[in-house]
């Protein structure tokens, strides 16, 4: 019986690194002279981050700092889905940042179709919010991974490859 190899394609992020990024952002807000008196509040929830601050200009500065801190901690910027800012009470501004996690159904279908069209020796199955790629040859799986890495630029979520066996 021939051996079968597989790997999973997922879109995840390290939650602890995200918490660290937000903590660094809060520390910088307290230290920076231009942001010190903005009374900025940052709430981290399961699927989003909510930032409430004094003005849109302050909000833009916070967004730049958030992106810098995330990049330094190897978090993909694709996990952040910045929503348009909205007015809040007291003339303040609120912005919601949705955290992308998991492969949506349409992205999974698109990726599996591309893999099936270009690589005939592997099978692809969608399993919830991940994709499993299976093949009889490890080299075919390596080709599939390199194909997905090239496609990653055009996809709005980051891809990781797990359970390679």
C-alpha positions in Angstrom: 0.0 0.0 0.0 1.4 3.4 -1.0 2.0 6.0 1.7 -0.1 9.2 1.6 1.1 12.6 2.7 -0.9 15.7 3.5 -0.9 19.2 5.0 -3.5 21.7 6.0 -3.9 25.3 4.8 -5.2 27.6 7.5 -5.5 31.3 8.3 -4.7 31.9 11.9 -2.8 34.4 14.0 -1.1 34.1 17.4 -3.5 35.7 19.8 -0.9 36.3 22.5 1.2 38.2 20.0 -1.8 40.4 19.2 -2.2 41.1 22.9 1.4 42.0 23.1 1.0 44.4 20.2 -1.9 46.1 21.8 0.0 46.4 25.1 2.9 48.0 23.3 0.5 50.4 21.6 -1.0 51.4 24.9 2.4 52.1 26.4 3.4 54.2 23.4 0.1 56.2 23.7 1.0 57.1 27.2 4.5 58.1 26.4 4.1 60.1 23.1 3.6 63.8 23.6 1.2 64.2 20.7 -1.0 61.3 21.8 -0.8 61.6 25.6 -4.0 63.7 26.2 -6.2 61.9 23.6 -7.9 59.7 26.2 -7.7 56.8 23.9 -9.4 53.6 24.8 -8.5 50.2 23.2 -10.8 47.2 23.7 -9.6 43.8 22.5 -12.5 41.4 22.0 -12.7 37.9 20.5 -13.2 39.0 16.9 -12.4 42.7 16.9 -10.5 45.6 18.3 -12.4 48.8 19.1 -10.4 52.1 19.4 -12.1 55.2 20.8 -10.1 58.4 20.6 -10.3 62.2 20.4 -10.0 62.8 16.6 -9.5 61.2 13.2 -6.0 62.5 13.1 -5.2 60.7 16.4 -6.9 57.6 15.0 -4.7 57.7 11.9 -1.5 57.9 14.1 -2.7 55.0 16.3 -3.4 52.9 13.1 0.2 53.6 11.9 1.6 52.6 15.3 -0.5 49.4 15.4 0.7 48.4 11.9 4.4 49.0 12.9 4.1 47.0 16.2 2.3 44.2 14.4 5.0 44.0 11.7 7.8 43.9 14.3 6.1 41.0 16.1 5.6 39.0 12.8 1.8 39.4 12.7 0.5 39.7 9.2 -1.3 43.0 8.5 -3.9 41.0 6.6 -5.5 40.0 9.8 -6.7 43.6 10.4 -9.9 44.7 8.5 -10.1 48.4 9.3 -13.7 49.6 9.3 -14.5 53.3 8.5 -14.4 55.5 11.6 -17.6 56.6 13.0 -18.6 59.4 15.4 -19.0 58.6 19.1 -20.3 60.5 22.1 -18.7 63.7 23.2 -17.2 64.5 19.7 -15.0 61.5 19.9 -14.2 59.0 17.1 -14.6 55.2 17.2 -13.1 52.7 14.8 -13.7 48.9 14.8 -10.9 46.6 13.5 -12.3 43.2 12.6 -9.8 40.4 13.1 -9.7 37.9 10.2 -9.3 34.3 11.2 -10.1 31.2 9.3 -10.6 30.6 5.6 -14.0 31.7 4.4 -15.9 29.3 2.1 -15.4 31.4 -1.1 -11.7 31.7 -0.5 -11.4 27.9 0.2 -13.3 27.1 -3.0 -11.1 29.4 -5.0 -7.9 28.0 -3.6 -9.0 24.4 -4.0 -10.0 25.0 -7.6 -6.7 26.6 -8.5 -4.7 23.7 -6.9 -6.9 21.1 -8.6 -6.5 22.8 -12.0 -2.7 23.1 -11.8 -1.7 20.0 -9.9 -3.3 16.8 -11.0 -1.5 14.5 -8.6 -2.9 16.0 -5.4 -6.4 15.9 -3.9 -7.9 18.9 -2.1 -10.7 18.8 0.5 -12.3 21.7 2.3 -12.7 21.1 6.0 -14.5 23.9 7.7 -12.2 26.9 7.9 -9.2 25.0 6.5 -8.1 23.1 3.4 -6.4 19.6 3.4 -4.1 18.8 0.5 -3.2 15.1 0.1 -0.8 13.4 -2.3 1.3 10.3 -2.7 4.5 12.2 -3.2 6.0 14.8 -0.9 7.4 16.7 -3.9 3.9 17.3 -5.2 2.9 18.8 -1.8 5.9 21.1 -1.9 4.8 22.3 -5.3 1.3 22.9 -3.9 2.8 25.0 -1.0 4.9 27.1 -3.4 1.9 27.7 -5.6 -0.1 28.8 -2.6 2.7 31.1 -1.5 2.6 32.8 -4.9 -1.2 33.2 -4.6 -1.0 34.6 -1.1 -0.4 38.2 -2.3 -3.8 38.2 -4.0 -5.8 36.8 -1.1 -7.0 39.1 1.8 -6.0 36.6 4.5 -2.6 35.2 5.5 -2.0 31.5 4.9 -0.1 29.1 7.1 0.7 25.4 6.4 0.2 23.0 9.3 0.2 19.2 10.0 2.7 18.4 7.2 3.0 14.6 7.3 
